[in-house]
Amino acid sequence: MAATRFEIEKFNDETNFNLWQVRMMPILVQTGLKKVVTGK
């Protein structure tokens, strides 16, 4: 099984949280982790 890496900056006070969240959601969906994080 091959590991997949994504380059996305970590959330910090300078990054708009909503923008960070929008960038993270497709990655969570692709890796099958959205349900784990959102509970939906």
C-alpha positions as CSV (number, residue, x, y, z in Angstrom):
1,M,0.0,0.0,0.0
2,A,1.5,3.3,-1.1
3,A,1.4,6.3,1.2
4,T,0.0,9.5,-0.2
5,R,1.5,12.9,0.8
6,F,-0.2,16.2,0.6
7,E,1.6,19.5,1.0
8,I,-0.8,21.9,2.8
9,E,0.2,24.5,5.4
10,K,-0.7,24.0,9.0
11,F,-3.4,26.2,10.4
12,N,-2.0,29.2,12.4
13,D,-3.3,32.6,13.5
14,E,-2.3,34.1,10.2
15,T,-4.2,31.7,8.0
16,N,-8.0,32.2,7.6
17,F,-9.5,29.1,9.3
18,N,-12.3,28.9,6.7
19,L,-9.9,28.8,3.8
20,W,-7.8,26.2,5.6
21,Q,-10.9,24.1,6.2
22,V,-11.9,24.3,2.6
23,R,-8.4,23.1,1.5
24,M,-8.5,20.2,4.0
25,M,-11.9,18.8,3.2
26,P,-11.1,17.3,-0.3
27,I,-8.0,15.6,1.2
28,L,-10.1,14.1,4.0
29,V,-12.7,12.9,1.5
30,Q,-10.0,11.4,-0.8
31,T,-8.3,9.5,2.1
32,G,-11.6,8.3,3.6
33,L,-11.2,10.3,6.8
34,K,-14.0,12.9,6.5
35,K,-16.4,10.7,8.4
36,V,-13.9,10.2,11.2
37,V,-13.3,13.9,11.6
38,T,-16.9,15.2,11.1
39,G,-18.8,12.3,12.5
40,K,-21.1,12.4,9.4
